[in-house]
Amino acid sequence: MNLNEALPGFIAECADLLRDMEAALLECSASSATPETINLIFRSAHTIKGSAGLFGLNDIVSFVHVVETVLDKVRLNQTAMSGELVALLLSCKDHIQSLVSLVGTDMPPDAAQVARGQELLAGLGRVVNVAPTAAKSVEKPDGNGGALDAHPASPDESATKHCDWQLSVRFSPGVLAAGMDPLGFVRYLGTFCEVLKIQVLDDTLPEAGSFEPETCYLGFRMELRTSEPRSRIVGAFDFVREDCKLEITEIGTDSEHSVVTPAEAVPAADKPVHPGNAKREAPTSATILPQSVRVDAGKLDSLITRIGELIIAAAGVNMLARRGGSSELEERTSTLSTLVEQVREGALQLRMVKIGGTFDRFRRVVHDVSRELGKEINLAVRGEETELDKTVVDQIGDPLTHLVRNAMDHGIESAQIRRERGKSGGGTITLNAYHDSGSIVIEVQDDGGGLRRERILAKALERGLIQPDRVLTDAEIFNLVFEPGFSTADSVTNLSGRGVGMDVVKRNITALRGTVTINSVEGQGTTVTIRLPLTLAIINGFQVSVGKSNFVLPLDAIEECIEFNPEAGHNFTNLRGQVLPFIPLRELVGTAEAPVRRPSVVVVKHAGTRAGIVVDALLGEFQTVIKPLGKLFRNVDYVSGSSILGTGEVALILDVPALVQQAVTRARDARPTQH
């Protein structure tokens, strides 16, 4: 495999390792740093450095080597993992991530990145009492141009003791098939050694007729000069320790050539894994390892789109089969529909991801913002295993970030105020996720001071957002904070207070066909609840009609369908002893056609509230491919999307949350006439 072809694997593996590093560093800040946690951080840095060396990414190797040195001092109890060091290492992780983002672009670090790297190296030197180091420049061995920072040299290199080493390495025949490039190890040695001499060992190369292109026949004999210890040279071959024979000895000594055996390898827990290329042991019958394949998100989106078109086409075939009256054809099309549904479910499951990955991002946000605000704030996470569509996950990050930062800035009080109110000095932000009626519910909760109802109401009256004589519920008052430019903050901070953001949060969530509500108790805290559909692509729908128009309701939101017995003058009916507010869809559509004699009510539920939607006819379930509305129809009330039927006609997908809210409001405002 060409090294450039392996770069995407390297980038993906670095992303995973950097996430692990960040999570472990945040654990160190939240509690005492355990040896296991510190080892995890060290292993992440060690693996990134080793992999970067194989690709000749010397700027990454140079920087990560210093980070690794500091972590090694922490492992050896020579330096304490203080809060200052944790914050610095988190910044180093961000810098490594910025360097990795340049991989494959042929762009060197810009001046700002170089300056940031030097600043961080100087900071590490101060923390562990090591003088900052200057980096020597080495030429890329692969000839791709440019001098990159390699292993940092000592400030006084002339005073550093250099040793000369003779190294002989012979790779196993299968090392190429395992995805390793022998030249990559030579490149990596060049990042911290001066290669004085190199000889290719080709004595095992067969005749041209029996040459196997995927078999490695070559080895190398080299003379190296470096100030690094022998263990550093040996460590360069961590990835192929089982697939090579390595001999190394110091030149100018009387010691015999030493053979490096697998026993000298780092412990299994510390051994790095080359991204996507490392040779893995075959699983035994007692241990079956889970296997996974990375798939480009664009390819997955394209697959979902094609399946959607397949569903529409299958619906058309089913309709023609029913019209033709052929029982055999109907049976075959029924089998086809079942298979298409199974393919749909399987494809959608491929795009379902756990929300825990998104929640984990906020550990860093809470750590950094709490330091900036000078508050002690903890993050509690529940429901990490809850799954939802990756498309939804990608778009919910920014709204959640604003809500979390807003809760930390305005919700959580200072430690002094909290103690005066009988609370603990440290506040808590809680993120929770769970499934409910075909939706995912995400809650952002804080135990801070809560919203001041009267102040919000006064501000709304001052801005003319509500009429003075209008009576509002607590929920309606709290939801006023989502109005554009609305803010009750006493002062503007770097985080919030300008009245910009909460309206954007609501707009972004609404664009995902979701809703957001606020519940708050003054002095006790605030909970922001977001409800989102599990997927934005294909749903199980239920088709209804009013006149000649067809509509679709999400099947997961439907509780039951009943016959409608209207009672004059009322916007609600009795459903087994409970009041059920309803709304006639006919009134919203505005059709001029005569009403049917026996309409039906579809009972739907949203956020624990039930309502009825009165329709002319129930047409049954069908797989619904969600199509976005055009620009002219995006602001149409009570409609969240559209779908194409088997006949080629368009059916509008109804917005259940909006319909439920409208039914409840109508029932509350329509007070019976008193006699």
N, C-alpha and C positions, 0 to 999 in steps of 0.2 A: 504493500500500500504506500502511495506517495504521502509524504508528511503533510503536504498541503490539504490532501483529502481527509486527513485525520484532525485538522484544526477545529472543525465544528464539534467533534467529540471532546477535544481539550477545553473549548470554551464552555460547553455544557457542564463538564465535570467540575471546572473551576467555579461555576455558578453554584453548584451543589455544595462544594467544599467551603465556599465563602459564606453561604447561608449557615452551614454547620458551625463555622468559626464565630459568626455573629451571635448565634443562639447560645453558644457556650460562653462567650464573653459576657453576655447579658446575665447568664446564670451566675457568673462570678460576681457581678455587681449586686445581684439580688440576695446572695447568700455567700457563705464562705466558699472559697475556691478549692474544690476537691482535687486530688491528684488525677482522677479520671477525667475531669473537665479540662484541666490544664493539658493533659496528654492529648485530648481530642483537638484542642486548639493547635498544639505543636504539630500533630500529624497532618492537619489540614494545610498548614503552612509548608511543611516538609514535602508533601505530595505536589502542591502547586509549584514549588521551586524545582523539584525534580522533573516534572513534566515540561515546564517552561524551558528547562535546560535542553531537553531532547529536541525541542523545536528551535533552538538557537535564540530564544527570547530573553536576551541577556539583561535588558532593563528590568524585567520582572524578577529574574534570578537575583540580580544585584540587590533590589529592594527587599525582597522576601527573605534573603539570607540574613540581613540585619534583624528583621522581625523574628526569624527563627532563632537567632543567637540570643535575643532578649528572652524569648520563651524558654529556651534551654536553661537560662539562669534562674528563671522562675521554677522550672522543674527540679532544679538542683537545690532549691531553697536558698539561693544566693541573692534573690530579689523577691520582694513581696508583691503579690498581685493586688495593688492598691486601687482605689477608685480612680485616681489620676492615670494610672497605667492602663486600666480597662478602657477609659475614654480615649486614650491615645491609640491603643491597639484597634479600637473600633474605627478611628479615623484612618489608621493604616490599612485596615480591611477595605475601606471605601476607596483608598488610593490604588490598591491592588486591583480592585474591580474596574476602576477607570483605565488602568493599563491593559487589562484583559480586553476591555471593550475596543481597543485599538488593533487587536490581533486580527490579521487578515485584511486590514484596510491599507497596509503599506504606509500608514501615517505614523511618524514618530511622535512622542509626547510633546505637547506644546509647551511654551515657556511657563505658563501657569502651573501645569502639571509637574514640570521639573522643579519649579520653586516650591511647590507643595511637598514633593517628595523629600527635598533637602530639609525643609522645615520639620517634617515628621521624623527624619533620621536624627536631626539635632535634638528633638524632643525626647526620643528614645535614649539618646546618649546622656541627657540630663537625668532622666528617671533612674537609669541603672548605673549612673556614674561612669559612663564610658565616653571618651572624647569622640566628637563627630568625625566620620571618616570621609575621605574623598574617594571617588570612584575612578579607577583607571579605565581607559578605553581600549576595547578590543574589537578587531574586525570580525564581522560575521563570517564563520567558516563556510557558509553556503554561497557566499559571493553575492548575496542579495543587496549588498551595498549598505553603507552607513556604519558609523562607529557607535556602538551602544555601550551603556554603562554595564560593566561586568562586576565581578566580585570586588567589593570595596577594599582598597589597599590601605595599609597602615599609614598614619600621618607621617611617620618617619620610616619610609620603606627601606632606606639604606641600613637601618638598625635592626630590621626584621631578619630573622634567620631563615634562609631558604635552603631547602633540601632537594637533592636530585633523586628521582626514582626511576627504576626500570619496571615497565609494566608489560605483561604479555596476556592477551585475552583471545580465546578461541570460542566462538559461538556455536551452539548446537545447530544441527541441520535444519530444525524446524523453527528457528527464531524468526525468519521472515514470514512464514505462514501465520505466526502468532501476532503479526502486525508490528514487529519491532524493526527499526532501522539501525544497523550497527554504527553508521556514521553519526547518528544522533548522540551516541555516547562520547564519541570523539569531540563533537561540538560542545557538549556539556563540560568535558574536562578542560576545554579551552577557555571556559569562563572563569576558572580560578587557578589554572596551571599554565605555564609557558611550555608549549610543546617543542622540545629541542630537536627531536628526531622521531620519525614515524616510518615504519616498514610494514608493508602488507604481507601477511603470511598466506601464501597461495599454494602450499605444497600438497594440499588435499584436493585441489581443483582437478576434476576428471577431464577426459578427452571431450572434444566438442560434441561428439555424437551421443554421449551419455549425460550431457549437462542438463540438469533440471533447474529451470529459472526460478522456482520458488524454494529452492534449497540453498542454504548458506554454506559456502565452502571456505570462506575467508576468515582471517583473524588479523590482529594487529600487534606489533611490538613497538613500544614507545618509550622515549626518555622524556621525563617531565621535570620541571622545576617549579616548586611552590612553597609557600610558607605554611600551607595547610597541613594538618596531620594526616597520617596514613588512613585513618578511618574515614576522612572526607573523600579520599580517592576511591576507597572501597565502596562508599555509599553511592557513588555515581552509577554503580551497576546493580542497584537495588531491584530494578525492574526485571533483570534477567539473571538473578543470582542462581536460579535453578537451571538456567539454560546457557551457561557459559563456564569455561574453566579459566580462572583468573589467577595469575601469578604476579607478585609484586615484591620488590626488595629495594632498599635504599642503596644507591650507588656510593661507593667509597667507604663501605663498611665491610666487615668480615662476615656479616650474617648471610645465611643461605637464602635462596629464593623461597619465599613462603607461598604456599598454595592456599587461596581463599576458598573455604568450603561453605556450604549452606549454613553450617553452624554459626558462622560469623554474621549471618544476616540479622537484620533488626528483628525484634519480636514480631509475631504475626499482627499484633494490635497496632504496631508502629509502621508496618511495611506499607509503602504507598502503592496505589493501584493506578497504572497508566490508563488514562481515559479511553475506553472503548477498544484498547489494543492489547491489554494484559492477558496473558495466558491463564485460563481458569481451570481448576481441577474439575474433572467430570463428577457430577453428583452421584453419590452412592444410593443404593436402594433405601438406606436408612435416612438419608438427608436429600430431599429434593429441593433445590434452590428455586425461588421464584424467578421467572424470566420476564423481561420487559423490553420494549422497543421504543425508542424515541421517534415520534412522528411529527413532521412539520405541521403546525396549526393550520396553515393555509390549505394543505392537502386534505385535512380532516374537514374543514369548512366546505371544500369543494365536494367531498363525499356526501355530506349532509344535504347539500343543495341538489345533487343528483338523485338522492333518495326521495327528496321532496317532489321532484318532477316525476319520479317513478310512481309515487303514491297517487298523484293527480291522474297519470295515465291509467293506472290500474282501476281507479274509480270510474273512469270513462268506459273501460272494457266491461266492468261489472254492470253498468247501466245498459249497455248494448246487449249484454247477455240476457238480462231480465226482459228487455223489450222483445228479443228474438224468441223467447219461450222455449229454448233448448235446455232441458234439464241437465244434460251432460256438460254443456258449455258452462252453465251456472255453477255446477260442481267444480269444474276445473278453475274457473275464475275465483271461486271461494277459496280454493287451495292456494292460488296465487296471492290473494289478499292476505291470507294468514302468513305466508312466507314473507311478504313485503313488510308486514307489521313486525315480524320477528327481526328482520334486517334493520328496520327503523329503530327498534328498542336497543339492539346491539350497537348500532352506530351512535346513538345518543349517549349510551353508557360510556363509550370511548371518550366523549367530550365532558363527562362529569368528573369534577375534581373536588377534593375535600377543601373546605373553607379554612382549615387549619393553617395552610400555607399563607393565606392572606392575613389571618389573625397574627401569625408570628411576626409579620412586618412591624406590627405596632409595639412590640417589645422594645425595639430600637427607638421608635418615636417617643414612647413614654419615658425611656431612659434619658434621651437627649433633652426633651422639652422640660422635664421635671428639674434637670440640672439648670437649664436656662431660667426657669421661673423661681428657683430656690425653694421648691416644694418637694415634700416626700410623697411620691405617688407610686402605687403599685398597680400592676395589670393582672386581672384575673380573666381566664379564658375558659369558656364552656362550649360544648358542642362542636369541637374541632373536627369530628368525623363526619359532620353533615356535608352532603354533596350537593353541588349545583353546577350548572353549565359553565364551562370555562369562559365563554363569552361574557356571561354575567359577572364572573369573578374579575375579569380584566377591567370591567367598567365600574365596579363598585368601590375600587380601592381609593380613588380620590375623594368621593363623598364621605367614606368612613374616616379617612385621614382628617378631614375638616371637623367632623363631629368629635373625634377623639381630642384633637388639639383644642377645640372650643370648650369641651368639658374640663380639660386641665386648666385652661386659662381663666374661664369664668365660673365653672362649676365648683371645682375643688378649692376650698378656702386655704389660707395660710395655716401653718401648724399652730400658731398662737390663737387665731380665731377659732379653730377647731377645738382646741382644748378649753377655751372659754365657753364653748357650746356643749361641753361634755363629751366630745368625740375624741378618738385617738388622733395623734398628731399627723399620721400618714393617711392620705386619702386613697381610694380604690376606684379604678376604672374597670368595669366588667364588660367583656364582649361575649355575647351568647348567640347561638344559632340553633334553629330546629325547624323541622318540617311541620306544616299545618295546612290541610285542605289543598294540597297541590301547589303550595307556595313554600318559599323559604323565608323564615322570619329571622332578622338580625337585630339584636338589641344592643345599644350602647348606653350603659348605665353608669352613673356616678353617685357617690354618697356625699355630695357637696351641699351647697346652700340652697339648691333648688331655684326655680323661677319665681319671681315676685309677680303674682297675678295682677294686683292693682296697678303696679307700675307699667306692665305691658299694656293694660287696658287704657291707662292715661295717655301713654305714648301713641296708641292707635287712634284715640280721640283727637289728640293734638294734630296728627297728620291727616285726619279726615278719612281714615281707613274704614271706620264704622260709624253708624248713626248713634247719636247720644241716647235715643230711646230703645235701642236694640238690646235684647237680652241674649247673652252668649253663654254657652257652656264653658267649663274649664278647658276642655279639649279645643274648642274653637278659639279661645283666647290664646292658648299656648301656640297654636298653629299660626298665629299672626306673625311670629318671628320669622316665618318663611317669606314674608312680603319683601320685595326688593328694597334694599337700603334700610331695612328696619334694624335698629340697635338700641339697647338700653344701657350700653357700657358707659361708665363714667369717664374712661380714658382710653386712648388708642394705644395698643401694644404692638409688638412685632408679630403677634400671632393673630389677633382679632380685634374687633371693636370698631371697625369702619363700616359695619352694616353690609359688607360684601361677603358672600359665601353661603349663607343659609338658603337664600333663594336659588343659588346655583345648585346646592345639594338637592333641593326638591326637584328642580328642573331635570337634573341628571337621572334621578331615580324615576321620575315620571316617564322619561324617554325609554326606560327599561320596562315600561308597563308595570311599574311598582308604585307603592304608596309609602308615605312617611308621616308618622304622628308622634306627638310628644305628650308624656304624662309626667307631672312634677308635683312634689310636695315641698313647700317652702321649709327650709331647714333640714330636710332629709335627703334630697337628691332629685335627679332627673333621669328619665328613661326615654330615649329616642328609639322608636320601633320602625324598622324598614321591612316591608313585605315585597317580595319579588317573585316572579314566575321562575320555576325550576329551569326552564329552557326557553330560548327565544326562537326556536326553529320549527319544531313539530309537536303538536299536542293532541291528546284525545279530546275531540270536540263533540258537542251535542247540537244538532241542527234544529232550528225552529223557524217559523215563518209568520209574517204579518202581511195579509193581503198576498201580493205576488212577490214580495221581497223575502229573501232568505237571510238568516242570521245564525251566528255560531256562539255558543257559550262554552267555556272550558269545562270539561266533564268533571274535573276534580272539585270544582266550586259548587256543583249541584248536589243537593241532598235528596230531593224527591220531586216528582211531578204530580199535581193533583188537579181535579176538575174545579173550575172557578165558579163560585156562587156569589155574585156581587151583591153588596148591600148598599142601597142608595145613600149617597152623601158621605161615604166613608172611604178613606184611603188605607184601610187596614181590614183584616178579616180574622176570624177565629180559627186557629189551627190546633185542634186537640187541646183546647183550653188555654192556649197561648196566643198573644196578639202578634199577628204577622203583617207588618206594613207591606204594601205592594205598590207597584207602578205599572200602568198599562204601557207596553211598548208601542202600541198604536199611537198614543198621544205624542210620544217622542219622535216617532217616524213621520207623523203627520199625513198618513195615507187617507185618501178620499174614498176608498172602497168601503162597502157596507160591512159592519162587523159580523162575525160569525155568531151562531146561536150559542154554541157551547165552547167558549174559550178555555184555555188551560193556564195553570200557574206553575211556573218553574221556580221551586224554592232553592235559593242560593244562599251561601254563607261566606262572609268575609270578616276576618278579625273578630270572630266570635259573635257577629251580628247576622241575623237572618232577615231575608226580605223575599218578596215574591215578584216575579216578572210575568205579567199577563201577556200571553201570545195567542195567536189564532190556531196554530197547529204544531204538533210535536213530530219531527221528521226522523229522529233517531240519531245514534252515534255514528261518527265517522272520523277517520284520521285527518287532522287539520294541519295543512302546511301554512305557516304564518308568513304573509307577505306584508312588507311595510307599506304604509299609506303614502300617497304622493303629497307634494308640498301643499296642494290646495285643500287636502283633507286632514292634515295633521292636527288641526285645532277643532275638529268636529267632536262635540260632546258625546260621551258614552260609547265611543268607538275606539278600540285599541289597535286594530289591524284589519287585515282582510285575508281571504283565502279563495282559491279557485276550486269550483266544484267539478265533478265529472262531466257535467254538461258544458263546461267552459264558462259558466256564469260566475260572477263574483259574489261572495257572501261576506258581509261585514262581521268581524269578531267584536262582540260586545264587551265593554269595560265593566266588569262585575263590581269592583270597588266603588266606582262612580255611581252605578245604578243603585247599589245598596244604600249609599249615603243619601242619594236623592229621595229614595223611598222613605227612609227614616225621617228626613227633614220635612217632607210633605205630610207625613202622618202626624208629626209633632205640631206643625204650624196650622194644620186644618182642624181647628177646635170645633166640637159639636155645638150646634145652636141650642142655647138654653131656653126652655119654655116655662 
